[in-house]
Amino acid sequence: MPLYTYKCNDCGLEMDKSFPINDFPQEVECIACGRIARKILSVGHGGIQTDGDVLWLPSACEVLQRHGEPPLTTRTEYKQYLKKEGLIPCS
């Protein structure tokens, strides 16, 4: 599935979300503040990323997250979690 970039109107956070190529929203809820984030043009991820690109994400989150925390579903959430915990993402 393609990866789309959204930017929050209020807090300015840029986040990536995966949606089917023919069914992506122009707006999503910001994962930081809950307000509206709008789709922006991004050239940073180098094309379409498939589900296979993030096979490591569930196992990484399983190791890092504490029991009972909501699951991380995107690379953006993963990177924010690392930053919140004082860790540095390697990519």
C-alpha positions as CSV (number, residue, x, y, z in Angstrom):
1,M,0.0,0.0,0.0
2,P,1.2,3.5,-0.7
3,L,2.4,5.7,2.2
4,Y,0.8,9.1,2.4
5,T,2.1,12.1,4.4
6,Y,-0.2,14.3,6.5
7,K,0.6,17.5,8.4
8,C,-1.4,18.7,11.4
9,N,-2.9,22.1,11.1
10,D,-2.5,22.8,14.8
11,C,0.7,21.2,16.2
12,G,2.5,20.9,12.8
13,L,3.4,17.2,13.2
14,E,4.0,15.4,9.9
15,M,3.0,11.7,10.0
16,D,2.9,8.9,7.5
17,K,-0.1,6.7,7.0
18,S,-0.7,3.7,4.7
19,F,-3.9,3.5,2.7
20,P,-5.1,1.6,-0.5
21,I,-4.0,3.5,-3.6
22,N,-7.6,4.3,-4.6
23,D,-9.0,4.9,-1.2
24,F,-7.0,7.5,0.8
25,P,-8.5,10.3,2.9
26,Q,-7.5,14.0,2.4
27,E,-7.7,14.4,6.2
28,V,-6.9,12.2,9.2
29,E,-6.8,12.6,12.9
30,C,-3.4,13.8,14.2
31,I,-1.8,11.1,16.4
32,A,-0.3,13.8,18.7
33,C,-3.1,16.2,19.4
34,G,-6.2,14.6,17.8
35,R,-6.9,17.6,15.5
36,I,-7.1,17.6,11.7
37,A,-4.1,16.7,9.7
38,R,-4.3,17.2,5.9
39,K,-2.6,15.2,3.2
40,I,0.5,17.0,1.8
41,L,2.8,16.2,-1.1
42,S,5.9,14.4,0.1
43,V,9.0,13.2,-1.8
44,G,10.8,12.0,1.3
45,H,9.9,8.3,1.2
46,G,11.0,7.4,-2.3
47,G,7.8,5.9,-3.7
48,I,5.4,3.2,-2.6
49,Q,6.1,1.1,0.5
50,T,4.4,-2.2,0.9
51,D,3.4,-4.0,4.0
52,G,6.6,-6.1,3.6
53,D,8.6,-2.9,4.3
54,V,7.5,-2.9,7.9
55,L,7.5,-6.5,8.9
56,W,9.9,-5.6,11.7
57,L,7.5,-3.0,13.3
58,P,5.3,-5.4,15.4
59,S,8.3,-7.3,16.8
60,A,10.1,-4.1,17.6
61,C,7.1,-2.6,19.3
62,E,6.5,-5.9,21.3
63,V,10.1,-5.6,22.7
64,L,9.9,-1.8,23.4
65,Q,6.4,-1.2,24.6
66,R,5.1,-1.7,28.1
67,H,2.2,-4.1,28.7
68,G,-1.2,-2.4,28.2
69,E,0.1,0.4,26.0
70,P,-1.9,0.9,22.7
71,P,-0.2,-0.7,19.7
72,L,1.9,1.3,17.4
73,T,0.8,0.9,13.8
74,T,2.9,3.4,11.8
75,R,6.6,4.3,11.5
76,T,5.7,7.8,12.6
77,E,4.1,6.5,15.9
78,Y,7.1,4.2,16.4
79,K,9.6,7.1,16.0
80,Q,7.5,9.3,18.3
81,Y,7.4,6.6,20.9
82,L,11.2,6.2,20.7
83,K,11.6,10.0,21.1
84,K,9.3,10.1,24.1
85,E,11.2,7.3,25.7
86,G,14.6,9.1,25.1
87,L,15.7,6.5,22.5
88,I,17.1,7.3,19.0
89,P,15.7,5.6,15.9
90,C,18.3,4.1,13.6
91,S,16.4,5.1,10.4
